[in-house]
Amino acid sequence: MFHVRSVINRLVTNEIIRSKAEFWRRSTIHNGCLQKRFFQTSACSQKRRKTAEEKKAPRVIEFAAKKKNKIQTSGVVDVWRNMTVAELAKSCQLELEHIQEVMLYVKGAGNIDPETRLEDQKIIKDIVTKCGLKMKIVAAPSTAKEEIKDRDVLPRPPPPAENLKERPPVVTVMGHVDHGKTTLLDSLRGASVAASEAGGITQHIGAFTVELDNGEKVTFLDTPGHAAFSAMRARGANLTDIIVLVVAADDGVMEQTKEVLSLAKEANVPIIVAINKIDKPGSNPDRVKKELAQHGIALEGFGGDTIAVGVSALQGINLEELTEAVSTQATMMSLKGEYAGPMEGVVVESKIDSRRGKLSTAIVTRGTLRKGSVLVSGLGWARVRGLFDHAGQPVSEVTPGMPVEILGWRELPSAGELILEVESEKVAHSVMRWREAQAMQEKAESDKDAILVKQMEHDEKYKAEREKQRLSGFYRRRNKGPRPKESAPDDPTPRVNVIIKGDVHGSVEAILDVLETYDGNEHCRLDVVHYGVGDVSQGDLELARLFNAVVYAFSVSVPEKAKDVEIRPVNIIYRLVDDLKKEINSKLPLVDEEETVGEANILQLFDINEGRKKLTVLGCRCTKGMLKKASQFKLVRNGELLTTELELESMRHLKNEVDTVKKDVECGLRFADQEIEVKAGDTVVCYKINQMPQETDWDPGF
């Protein structure tokens, strides 16, 4: 029993010893303290150490090449009508063989040749769907290889003689206001236009065609005769082949008549004189002919070849002779034009129609204008959506020498601008970008001088301040006092802000030319906040509220509900100017105006004693009006003013203190200032200061 127990204890003890030994062996391996045969090594410990030169050399970092991403075939595919199998594979970003294999399983796919066009969109959808994609229908990509560069378009060179054909003449009727120009045209075309013009005064350029008795067609331009429309008359002279100068037999040569003569000489345009109102009592056609001869117009019968016809536009007298003279002159000039090729023309007038949109009246000078053409003019372009004649009837094409109303402008062209036809809308956009860039560059060039002047003034001021500080011993600029305000000081000058809206571009231009003549900005500023063609819009009303401006609606419609906005409809430019004068006068401050109440002559001087003071009393007689003690007084000697604003202390008649002295009554006056030198024979003037409204001296020449 004891033996067995001792054997078991010995075994347990040995096992414990072996366990402890294994524990210490493992601990020493972990701590690195065991003998050499238990030391563990790795690849890092076998790395070669760098030399001193390698350590000093710069470190070079090498990056591994990036792996190319695989093409993702999942997503939306752009497809279009009549695309080829190769184009579909390219759009799906798949191999051509893959698409061809898919097409074998699509019903109705047909030929799988790469150049085969897929006309059925349902088949394209099935192919894309079987490829695990979705499709989106888009427009076919453009096949143009080169993009259109921004450039300008210019008129074509002169055409060869064999391409020219006869064209109708363009005749402009000009003359002084109220000499019967529009009435003459009414008689020629059998319509009444003068009645539709406000006040019977033409304020637009009217272009229309008249068919003469001999079957020939003549394009007539009716231009305004007043001085405010000189620019419009100048455009009429540039467009015309023949000028019919209308002169009233009772008025003779007037200012606008002389202006027309100078325009015709500058443009080298032949003139036919129509002496109107020969049936009116007091008319003298011979006097008109002599006045024209004095201004360099040699008429037939006076040693010249200029045709002169006496007519009566109202009664229709001698109108046939006038038309024959126009036809003869046109035949002698042999007017021809080119009917083939892109269209060229000139803008006569521009307007915005509330129903049809932006319109322009033009004269075709070359080529044939058709519906759908793309036109550029100034900073505006159009895709022609409609062509109308002077009667408002639609036409299919317009040949040289004919007027036309063009519908489809994106931006209204200015009157007098050249119209050119281009190939496409892309070309039109490139021309617009080029012209806008040129306009901005010209504006920058025009502003360059003003900027340089401002910069020189700033540099001179800075150098003067710097020199002053250096003389004081300071070599660094130091700000003195509080920092100045960065905002501009308020201008105390009264201001009138206006917004001009007109029916046509020419009327707006004429109004702006008249406003340019205003020269009283030192008393009251006149600012044009906005101007444009068309009816008064809500944007105009918001602008008027913002600037407290007056809206002048020239022959355009006005919105019914316009709160807090002053809208003044006008249809005659003279009335607009008169109303604007009243508005300026209401803004001008009141001025002091002296009003003489009475005058008195000094007859004698009296010295009196009042206490210890010695005072001088003036013995006077009132010779004009009356003297009032509450008014102001001044002293005049031999017409020269000695002193003003004298304070009157006492006014007596006999021994009584009075407030007023009437004419031819003697009185005594004592002023507070006793140091003034007064002599017998001087005049005492009694006056008062009244504040009176001012009136502007602006005269635009009406």
Legacy VTK file of the C-alpha trace (Angstrom):
# vtk DataFile Version 3.0
C-alpha trace
ASCII
DATASET POLYDATA
POINTS 702 float
0.000 0.000 0.000
2.702 2.422 1.042
4.821 1.345 -1.918
2.062 2.073 -4.411
1.477 5.521 -2.868
5.165 6.422 -3.076
5.332 5.408 -6.694
2.333 7.638 -7.533
3.849 10.608 -5.686
7.121 10.179 -7.525
5.357 10.195 -10.894
3.346 13.299 -10.044
6.462 15.101 -8.862
8.340 14.300 -12.061
5.439 15.528 -14.166
5.340 18.796 -12.269
9.076 19.284 -12.765
8.770 18.658 -16.504
5.896 21.157 -16.759
7.877 23.842 -14.976
10.880 23.225 -17.171
8.772 23.564 -20.304
7.284 26.788 -18.933
10.695 28.372 -18.296
11.958 27.249 -21.670
9.052 28.942 -23.422
9.445 32.110 -21.342
13.079 32.439 -22.209
12.318 31.994 -25.916
9.721 34.806 -25.707
12.103 37.169 -23.923
15.009 36.396 -26.259
17.245 35.233 -23.422
17.691 31.592 -24.445
20.778 30.125 -25.967
21.678 30.582 -29.646
19.889 27.479 -30.853
16.510 29.032 -29.784
17.083 32.511 -31.581
14.519 33.163 -34.373
15.384 35.095 -37.576
13.314 36.751 -40.448
13.831 38.371 -43.881
14.056 41.851 -42.322
17.067 40.848 -40.240
18.887 39.604 -43.357
18.452 42.946 -45.303
21.677 44.600 -46.460
22.511 47.815 -44.706
22.943 51.017 -46.804
26.310 52.605 -47.172
26.988 56.255 -46.237
26.828 57.360 -49.901
23.508 55.606 -50.413
22.092 57.296 -47.360
23.073 60.767 -48.673
21.580 60.138 -52.131
18.026 61.613 -52.717
15.191 59.252 -52.233
13.401 58.128 -55.416
9.817 56.967 -55.081
8.613 54.600 -57.756
4.907 54.076 -58.287
3.361 51.091 -59.893
1.424 51.671 -63.113
-2.329 52.070 -62.637
-4.488 49.342 -63.950
-6.995 50.399 -66.628
-10.591 50.232 -65.543
-12.717 47.825 -67.406
-15.514 49.279 -69.533
-18.743 49.171 -67.650
-21.459 47.867 -69.907
-24.287 48.582 -67.479
-26.250 51.785 -67.867
-28.222 53.815 -70.417
-27.389 53.673 -74.126
-28.024 56.580 -76.530
-29.806 55.415 -79.663
-31.268 57.257 -82.648
-33.292 56.517 -85.704
-31.617 54.731 -88.670
-28.411 54.012 -86.784
-26.094 51.307 -88.093
-25.092 48.070 -86.345
-21.554 49.420 -85.880
-22.888 52.633 -84.346
-25.065 50.604 -81.952
-22.057 48.539 -80.852
-20.044 51.693 -80.278
-22.847 53.316 -78.303
-23.261 50.171 -76.158
-19.461 49.975 -75.664
-19.530 46.323 -76.716
-17.703 44.307 -79.348
-19.286 44.231 -82.791
-19.315 40.430 -82.758
-21.264 40.495 -79.490
-23.991 42.696 -80.983
-24.129 40.559 -84.125
-24.518 37.436 -82.009
-27.353 39.030 -80.031
-29.093 40.015 -83.256
-29.308 36.344 -84.232
-31.724 35.850 -81.342
-33.833 38.956 -82.104
-36.844 38.383 -84.341
-36.822 40.585 -87.448
-33.248 41.816 -86.973
-32.381 40.796 -90.519
-28.920 41.500 -91.884
-26.150 41.749 -89.291
-23.713 43.544 -91.561
-21.940 46.435 -89.709
-23.256 49.041 -92.190
-26.858 47.835 -92.019
-29.218 50.550 -90.771
-31.745 49.632 -88.098
-34.918 51.431 -89.123
-37.263 49.861 -86.548
-36.749 51.270 -83.043
-38.485 48.209 -81.539
-35.709 45.982 -82.912
-33.073 48.353 -81.452
-34.845 48.164 -78.077
-34.873 44.337 -78.142
-31.148 44.233 -78.949
-30.289 46.657 -76.149
-32.526 44.823 -73.691
-30.928 41.443 -74.480
-27.552 43.057 -73.797
-28.762 43.934 -70.308
-28.931 47.688 -70.972
-31.492 50.470 -71.201
-31.844 52.884 -74.086
-32.504 56.607 -74.466
-33.621 58.086 -77.791
-31.556 61.119 -78.798
-30.956 63.131 -81.954
-28.518 61.750 -84.466
-24.998 63.142 -83.910
-23.824 65.767 -86.351
-21.556 64.539 -89.096
-19.793 67.922 -89.391
-16.135 67.497 -88.658
-15.281 71.169 -88.199
-17.014 73.551 -85.809
-18.148 76.935 -87.081
-15.826 79.648 -85.849
-17.096 83.073 -84.799
-16.868 85.401 -87.762
-18.684 88.294 -89.371
-20.628 88.226 -92.612
-20.143 90.876 -95.286
-22.065 91.845 -98.430
-21.191 90.046 -101.615
-18.993 91.694 -104.244
-20.745 93.528 -107.124
-22.557 91.125 -109.452
-21.628 90.629 -113.113
-23.632 92.627 -115.620
-25.282 89.532 -117.145
-26.993 88.706 -113.812
-28.725 92.091 -113.525
-32.389 92.670 -114.302
-34.621 95.710 -114.140
-36.097 96.554 -110.765
-38.648 99.129 -109.559
-37.246 102.467 -108.329
-37.288 103.522 -104.684
-38.695 107.051 -104.427
-38.579 109.061 -101.197
-41.008 111.920 -100.628
-39.369 114.642 -98.537
-40.048 118.204 -97.523
-40.980 120.551 -94.702
-43.652 119.688 -92.169
-47.249 120.302 -93.305
-46.281 120.831 -96.923
-48.487 117.927 -98.063
-46.109 114.962 -98.453
-48.393 112.318 -96.955
-51.451 113.759 -98.679
-49.633 113.482 -101.996
-48.898 109.795 -101.352
-52.516 109.255 -100.291
-53.649 110.552 -103.652
-51.144 108.357 -105.480
-52.172 105.088 -103.851
-55.806 105.960 -103.108
-55.578 105.512 -99.336
-55.823 107.846 -96.374
-52.734 107.682 -94.222
-52.630 111.264 -92.954
-55.830 110.721 -90.978
-54.214 107.861 -89.049
-51.190 109.942 -88.027
-51.508 111.828 -84.747
-52.165 115.491 -85.406
-51.861 114.862 -89.148
-48.069 114.720 -88.764
-46.064 111.780 -90.090
-43.887 110.350 -87.321
-42.704 107.154 -89.047
-41.112 106.104 -92.294
-43.816 104.473 -94.368
-42.756 102.102 -97.154
-45.279 100.875 -99.713
-45.617 100.047 -103.407
-47.703 102.043 -105.868
-48.643 100.683 -109.304
-48.724 103.469 -111.876
-51.154 103.718 -114.782
-48.541 102.371 -117.189
-48.220 99.180 -115.114
-44.870 100.033 -113.569
-44.359 99.621 -109.819
-42.710 102.271 -107.679
-41.696 101.894 -104.037
-42.425 105.077 -102.099
-40.948 106.094 -98.758
-42.736 108.753 -96.731
-40.433 110.456 -94.230
-41.332 112.911 -91.458
-40.677 116.565 -92.149
-39.944 117.918 -88.686
-36.508 118.705 -87.308
-36.834 115.994 -84.634
-36.752 113.311 -87.330
-33.594 114.380 -89.166
-31.968 110.967 -88.634
-34.994 109.237 -90.135
-34.887 111.536 -93.153
-31.189 110.796 -93.562
-31.933 107.046 -93.687
-34.586 107.730 -96.313
-32.053 109.573 -98.441
-29.593 106.670 -98.202
-32.215 104.153 -99.317
-33.664 106.092 -102.210
-32.997 106.267 -105.929
-35.066 109.407 -106.540
-36.168 112.187 -104.168
-39.493 113.935 -104.688
-39.097 117.265 -102.881
-42.488 118.660 -101.875
-42.546 122.452 -101.443
-45.710 124.354 -100.564
-46.437 127.148 -103.037
-47.578 129.468 -100.237
-44.643 128.840 -97.831
-41.679 128.411 -100.156
-38.292 127.052 -99.094
-38.147 126.292 -95.340
-35.491 124.889 -92.991
-36.257 121.213 -93.640
-36.335 121.916 -97.367
-32.762 123.176 -97.170
-31.790 120.086 -95.178
-33.235 117.793 -97.855
-31.261 119.641 -100.523
-28.022 119.107 -98.609
-28.822 115.404 -98.068
-29.511 114.934 -101.769
-26.233 116.605 -102.718
-24.251 114.453 -100.288
-25.890 111.219 -101.501
-25.810 112.336 -105.171
-29.502 111.499 -105.628
-31.573 113.165 -108.373
-34.445 115.437 -107.300
-37.918 115.980 -108.742
-39.622 119.072 -107.289
-43.366 118.877 -106.600
-44.730 122.389 -105.949
-47.825 121.586 -103.904
-50.940 123.615 -103.029
-51.042 125.498 -106.318
-54.826 125.762 -105.918
-54.554 127.549 -102.590
-55.167 131.322 -102.556
-51.922 133.253 -102.187
-49.749 130.580 -103.764
-46.830 131.719 -105.942
-45.030 128.861 -107.754
-42.671 131.259 -109.551
-41.379 132.556 -106.217
-40.702 128.966 -105.094
-38.709 128.298 -108.282
-36.598 131.413 -107.730
-35.891 130.429 -104.105
-34.850 126.952 -105.218
-32.547 128.466 -107.840
-30.933 130.564 -105.109
-30.138 127.313 -103.232
-28.444 125.677 -106.220
-31.389 123.779 -107.784
-31.403 124.538 -111.515
-34.955 123.856 -112.741
-36.163 123.368 -116.272
-36.763 126.784 -117.780
-34.167 128.322 -115.499
-31.115 126.883 -117.222
-31.177 123.440 -115.589
-32.538 119.914 -116.033
-34.319 119.371 -112.699
-38.007 118.624 -113.283
-40.538 120.770 -111.410
-44.261 119.917 -111.440
-47.016 122.043 -109.934
-49.540 119.776 -108.202
-52.408 119.842 -105.777
-52.271 116.728 -103.592
-55.649 117.439 -102.054
-57.481 117.979 -105.355
-55.417 115.493 -107.401
-54.223 118.064 -109.945
-51.278 117.135 -112.222
-50.547 113.863 -110.418
-50.202 112.068 -113.758
-47.470 114.477 -114.815
-45.626 113.787 -111.574
-45.804 109.997 -112.029
-44.630 110.332 -115.626
-41.678 112.418 -114.428
-40.794 109.714 -111.876
-41.060 106.976 -114.508
-38.964 108.969 -116.999
-36.256 109.629 -114.416
-36.164 105.940 -113.448
-35.885 104.904 -117.099
-33.018 107.312 -117.634
-31.205 105.897 -114.597
-31.648 102.295 -115.879
-32.057 100.819 -112.393
-31.156 97.115 -112.195
-30.689 94.535 -109.488
-29.595 90.934 -108.978
-32.489 88.553 -108.282
-30.416 85.419 -107.602
-28.352 84.584 -104.532
-28.691 85.398 -100.822
-30.846 88.364 -99.894
-29.468 91.790 -98.966
-31.542 94.720 -97.763
-31.861 97.699 -95.446
-34.067 98.065 -92.348
-36.502 100.950 -92.764
-38.312 100.649 -89.439
-38.683 98.241 -86.495
-41.552 97.720 -84.101
-43.173 95.223 -81.726
-46.726 94.171 -82.530
-48.747 93.042 -79.528
-50.302 90.205 -81.564
-47.599 89.170 -84.033
-44.368 89.960 -82.181
-41.231 91.667 -83.453
-41.519 93.108 -86.956
-39.307 95.146 -89.215
-40.022 96.966 -92.458
-37.224 96.545 -94.996
-36.329 97.251 -98.603
-34.737 94.362 -100.517
-31.707 95.626 -102.457
-30.302 92.343 -103.778
-31.325 88.712 -104.069
-34.738 87.226 -103.308
-36.131 86.930 -99.788
-38.199 83.828 -99.023
-39.916 82.391 -95.988
-37.578 80.303 -93.818
-34.463 82.333 -94.615
-32.014 83.151 -91.817
-31.154 86.841 -91.611
-28.709 88.904 -89.558
-28.860 92.657 -89.064
-26.766 94.562 -86.565
-27.083 92.717 -83.242
-30.304 90.958 -84.225
-31.080 87.832 -86.242
-34.215 86.153 -87.511
-35.602 82.949 -88.909
-38.227 84.401 -91.266
-41.646 83.112 -90.201
-43.729 85.427 -92.336
-43.495 88.047 -95.093
-46.157 90.735 -95.572
-46.610 93.546 -98.056
-47.594 97.141 -97.216
-51.284 96.115 -97.086
-50.604 93.345 -94.558
-51.134 90.510 -97.052
-48.747 87.524 -96.839
-46.312 87.062 -99.716
-44.102 84.112 -100.634
-41.050 85.983 -101.924
-39.750 89.539 -102.257
-37.510 90.766 -105.074
-35.141 93.781 -105.217
-36.668 97.221 -104.877
-39.765 95.966 -103.027
-40.743 96.758 -99.415
-41.633 93.947 -97.043
-42.559 93.409 -93.420
-40.445 90.632 -91.864
-41.733 88.530 -88.952
-39.457 86.316 -86.864
-36.800 88.538 -85.324
-35.243 87.331 -82.069
-33.906 90.817 -81.377
-35.149 93.936 -83.156
-32.602 95.463 -85.546
-32.007 99.195 -85.568
-33.447 101.260 -88.373
-30.887 101.816 -91.120
-28.997 98.555 -90.441
-27.952 96.301 -93.323
-29.744 92.934 -93.587
-27.765 89.922 -94.853
-28.885 86.342 -95.405
-26.736 83.498 -94.004
-26.692 79.732 -94.501
-28.009 78.510 -91.156
-28.798 79.437 -87.583
-25.346 78.239 -86.504
-23.759 80.812 -88.781
-26.138 83.462 -87.438
-25.148 82.625 -83.855
-21.452 82.825 -84.737
-21.990 86.219 -86.408
-23.863 87.490 -83.341
-21.075 86.368 -81.006
-18.469 88.046 -83.193
-20.385 91.310 -83.432
-21.140 91.391 -79.711
-17.441 90.877 -78.967
-16.562 93.677 -81.381
-19.133 95.975 -79.776
-17.713 95.278 -76.325
-14.193 95.919 -77.592
-15.232 99.228 -79.167
-16.911 100.270 -75.932
-13.779 99.394 -73.983
-11.701 101.464 -76.411
-14.053 104.417 -76.063
-13.918 104.177 -72.256
-10.136 103.829 -72.249
-9.458 107.568 -72.547
-11.778 108.417 -69.672
-10.167 105.729 -67.512
-6.670 107.059 -68.270
-7.703 110.605 -67.322
-9.128 109.381 -64.003
-6.001 107.348 -63.343
-3.719 110.328 -64.047
-5.738 112.512 -61.686
-5.483 109.871 -58.965
-1.712 109.476 -59.493
-1.107 113.224 -59.343
-3.116 113.526 -56.141
-1.281 110.577 -54.585
2.155 111.947 -55.538
1.306 115.378 -54.129
0.212 113.861 -50.799
3.284 111.650 -50.666
5.631 114.578 -51.373
3.934 116.641 -48.689
4.382 113.880 -46.128
8.029 113.359 -47.042
8.739 117.060 -46.599
7.206 116.710 -43.132
9.607 113.864 -42.321
7.235 110.925 -42.837
8.334 108.388 -45.422
5.341 106.110 -44.958
1.830 107.054 -45.847
-0.332 107.587 -42.804
-4.079 108.068 -42.840
-5.120 111.191 -40.999
-8.478 111.587 -39.370
-11.429 109.233 -39.720
-11.683 106.887 -42.655
-13.565 108.534 -45.542
-16.865 107.079 -46.675
-16.618 104.729 -49.619
-20.104 105.601 -50.910
-20.565 108.659 -53.083
-22.211 111.669 -51.442
-25.852 112.326 -52.228
-26.372 114.741 -55.084
-28.701 117.549 -53.931
-29.524 118.500 -57.523
-33.180 117.716 -58.364
-33.674 114.908 -60.824
-36.313 113.803 -63.328
-36.165 110.130 -64.358
-38.060 109.040 -67.460
-38.780 105.783 -69.275
-39.473 106.020 -73.012
-41.542 103.327 -74.769
-42.450 103.822 -78.439
-44.272 101.952 -81.146
-41.355 101.892 -83.609
-37.606 102.244 -83.368
-37.525 105.488 -85.373
-39.865 107.307 -83.001
-37.862 106.225 -79.956
-34.670 107.343 -81.676
-36.186 110.744 -82.502
-37.321 111.228 -78.880
-33.869 110.336 -77.557
-32.275 112.786 -80.002
-34.537 115.534 -78.658
-33.688 114.654 -75.038
-29.985 114.841 -75.924
-30.428 118.589 -76.522
-31.250 119.183 -72.825
-28.478 121.323 -71.304
-29.784 122.234 -67.857
-28.306 119.398 -65.792
-26.710 121.853 -63.354
-30.210 122.962 -62.271
-32.192 119.729 -62.752
-30.855 116.438 -64.051
-32.762 114.606 -66.798
-31.969 110.886 -66.849
-33.387 108.286 -69.245
-33.643 105.177 -67.079
-34.824 102.878 -69.864
-36.111 103.019 -73.408
-37.437 100.463 -75.826
-39.913 99.510 -78.507
-43.263 97.949 -77.623
-46.077 98.226 -75.106
-45.495 99.182 -71.484
-44.720 95.937 -69.615
-44.701 94.956 -65.962
-40.896 95.165 -65.992
-41.162 98.806 -67.031
-43.559 99.467 -64.160
-41.220 97.840 -61.624
-38.345 99.904 -62.969
-40.438 103.069 -62.721
-41.277 102.321 -59.076
-37.631 101.668 -58.270
-36.353 104.933 -59.802
-39.509 107.027 -59.233
-39.609 107.580 -63.001
-42.280 108.919 -65.334
-43.263 106.524 -68.128
-43.969 108.163 -71.481
-45.933 105.760 -73.695
-45.571 107.004 -77.271
-48.406 105.506 -79.361
-48.360 102.226 -77.389
-50.902 100.566 -75.130
-50.778 101.095 -71.377
-51.693 98.499 -68.704
-54.944 99.238 -66.942
-53.712 98.551 -63.415
-50.590 100.559 -62.660
-50.427 101.671 -59.045
-47.865 104.186 -57.795
-46.552 104.761 -61.338
-46.966 107.908 -63.416
-47.801 106.824 -66.989
-48.420 109.544 -69.570
-49.661 108.385 -72.981
-48.594 110.696 -75.821
-48.807 110.454 -79.592
-47.082 113.662 -80.703
-43.468 114.343 -79.864
-44.081 118.075 -79.304
-46.610 117.367 -76.568
-44.178 114.967 -74.918
-41.548 117.721 -74.764
-44.045 120.255 -73.384
-45.117 117.831 -70.657
-41.492 117.085 -69.839
-40.801 120.814 -69.468
-43.621 121.076 -66.933
-42.187 118.122 -65.023
-38.741 119.752 -64.925
-40.221 123.090 -63.809
-42.003 121.355 -60.921
-38.664 119.966 -59.694
-36.760 123.256 -59.824
-36.432 125.082 -56.470
-38.154 128.410 -55.886
-36.107 131.543 -56.533
-36.200 134.875 -54.701
-37.668 137.647 -56.779
-37.604 141.262 -55.653
-40.826 143.262 -55.901
-40.697 147.033 -55.478
-43.423 148.291 -53.134
-42.651 152.022 -53.188
-39.981 154.723 -53.532
-39.254 157.945 -51.626
-36.898 160.869 -52.261
-34.785 162.219 -49.377
-35.462 165.942 -49.122
-33.540 166.903 -45.986
-31.580 165.425 -43.091
-32.455 166.234 -39.479
-30.265 165.606 -36.436
-32.164 164.936 -33.198
-31.123 164.029 -29.690
-32.628 161.009 -28.001
-31.189 160.921 -24.544
-27.433 161.170 -24.978
-27.524 159.761 -28.534
-27.442 161.898 -31.634
-29.625 160.389 -34.345
-30.220 161.261 -38.006
-33.754 161.363 -39.367
-34.471 161.416 -43.098
-37.158 163.783 -44.273
-38.708 162.054 -47.303
-41.617 162.297 -49.715
-43.151 159.070 -51.172
-43.033 159.375 -54.962
-44.129 155.906 -56.070
-46.348 153.234 -54.583
-46.287 153.251 -50.791
-43.821 152.714 -47.975
-44.472 149.869 -45.543
-42.635 149.646 -42.266
-42.656 145.810 -42.313
-40.942 145.657 -45.715
-37.257 145.877 -46.513
-35.441 149.032 -47.633
-32.386 149.861 -49.718
-30.594 153.082 -50.602
-29.926 154.191 -54.209
-27.870 157.186 -55.375
-27.856 158.239 -59.025
-29.003 154.787 -60.086
-26.265 152.982 -58.119
-27.083 150.732 -55.195
-25.405 151.855 -51.945
-26.727 149.358 -49.423
-29.499 146.790 -48.984
-31.517 145.231 -46.172
-31.758 148.403 -44.119
-33.672 147.948 -40.871
-36.266 150.678 -40.307
-36.739 151.606 -36.665
-39.233 154.435 -36.975
-41.620 155.821 -39.583
-43.547 158.978 -38.640
-46.006 161.237 -40.356
-45.940 164.589 -38.563
-45.551 163.422 -34.950
-47.442 160.133 -35.248
-45.820 156.689 -35.682
-47.343 155.010 -38.755
-46.991 151.686 -40.546
-47.591 152.873 -44.107
-47.074 156.056 -46.062
-48.944 156.631 -49.318
-47.816 158.412 -52.470
-47.119 162.190 -52.301
-47.084 162.095 -48.487
-44.115 163.386 -46.500
-42.684 161.344 -43.665
-39.666 160.861 -41.460
-37.582 157.712 -41.586
-35.005 156.602 -39.064
-32.850 153.544 -39.774
-31.086 151.406 -37.175
-27.727 151.802 -38.925
-26.670 155.397 -38.267
-23.247 155.014 -39.844
-24.396 155.003 -43.455
-23.708 158.162 -45.407
-26.951 159.600 -46.656
-27.327 162.748 -48.752
-30.259 164.830 -49.832
-31.423 163.635 -53.257
-30.867 159.942 -52.571
-33.724 157.470 -53.134
-35.108 155.077 -50.544
-36.632 151.977 -52.165
-39.136 149.853 -50.252
-39.267 146.257 -51.524
-40.186 142.695 -50.538
-38.838 139.264 -51.556
-41.223 136.793 -53.184
-40.406 133.158 -53.925
-41.321 132.403 -57.505
-41.179 129.096 -59.425
-38.450 128.674 -62.007
-38.873 127.747 -65.655
-36.312 125.846 -67.650
-34.779 127.586 -70.637
-34.524 124.297 -72.574
-35.495 124.839 -76.188
-35.165 121.723 -78.393
-35.757 123.810 -81.507
-39.477 123.294 -82.077
LINES 1 703
702 0 1 2 3 4 5 6 7 8 9 10 11 12 13 14 15 16 17 18 19 20 21 22 23 24 25 26 27 28 29 30 31 32 33 34 35 36 37 38 39 40 41 42 43 44 45 46 47 48 49 50 51 52 53 54 55 56 57 58 59 60 61 62 63 64 65 66 67 68 69 70 71 72 73 74 75 76 77 78 79 80 81 82 83 84 85 86 87 88 89 90 91 92 93 94 95 96 97 98 99 100 101 102 103 104 105 106 107 108 109 110 111 112 113 114 115 116 117 118 119 120 121 122 123 124 125 126 127 128 129 130 131 132 133 134 135 136 137 138 139 140 141 142 143 144 145 146 147 148 149 150 151 152 153 154 155 156 157 158 159 160 161 162 163 164 165 166 167 168 169 170 171 172 173 174 175 176 177 178 179 180 181 182 183 184 185 186 187 188 189 190 191 192 193 194 195 196 197 198 199 200 201 202 203 204 205 206 207 208 209 210 211 212 213 214 215 216 217 218 219 220 221 222 223 224 225 226 227 228 229 230 231 232 233 234 235 236 237 238 239 240 241 242 243 244 245 246 247 248 249 250 251 252 253 254 255 256 257 258 259 260 261 262 263 264 265 266 267 268 269 270 271 272 273 274 275 276 277 278 279 280 281 282 283 284 285 286 287 288 289 290 291 292 293 294 295 296 297 298 299 300 301 302 303 304 305 306 307 308 309 310 311 312 313 314 315 316 317 318 319 320 321 322 323 324 325 326 327 328 329 330 331 332 333 334 335 336 337 338 339 340 341 342 343 344 345 346 347 348 349 350 351 352 353 354 355 356 357 358 359 360 361 362 363 364 365 366 367 368 369 370 371 372 373 374 375 376 377 378 379 380 381 382 383 384 385 386 387 388 389 390 391 392 393 394 395 396 397 398 399 400 401 402 403 404 405 406 407 408 409 410 411 412 413 414 415 416 417 418 419 420 421 422 423 424 425 426 427 428 429 430 431 432 433 434 435 436 437 438 439 440 441 442 443 444 445 446 447 448 449 450 451 452 453 454 455 456 457 458 459 460 461 462 463 464 465 466 467 468 469 470 471 472 473 474 475 476 477 478 479 480 481 482 483 484 485 486 487 488 489 490 491 492 493 494 495 496 497 498 499 500 501 502 503 504 505 506 507 508 509 510 511 512 513 514 515 516 517 518 519 520 521 522 523 524 525 526 527 528 529 530 531 532 533 534 535 536 537 538 539 540 541 542 543 544 545 546 547 548 549 550 551 552 553 554 555 556 557 558 559 560 561 562 563 564 565 566 567 568 569 570 571 572 573 574 575 576 577 578 579 580 581 582 583 584 585 586 587 588 589 590 591 592 593 594 595 596 597 598 599 600 601 602 603 604 605 606 607 608 609 610 611 612 613 614 615 616 617 618 619 620 621 622 623 624 625 626 627 628 629 630 631 632 633 634 635 636 637 638 639 640 641 642 643 644 645 646 647 648 649 650 651 652 653 654 655 656 657 658 659 660 661 662 663 664 665 666 667 668 669 670 671 672 673 674 675 676 677 678 679 680 681 682 683 684 685 686 687 688 689 690 691 692 693 694 695 696 697 698 699 700 701
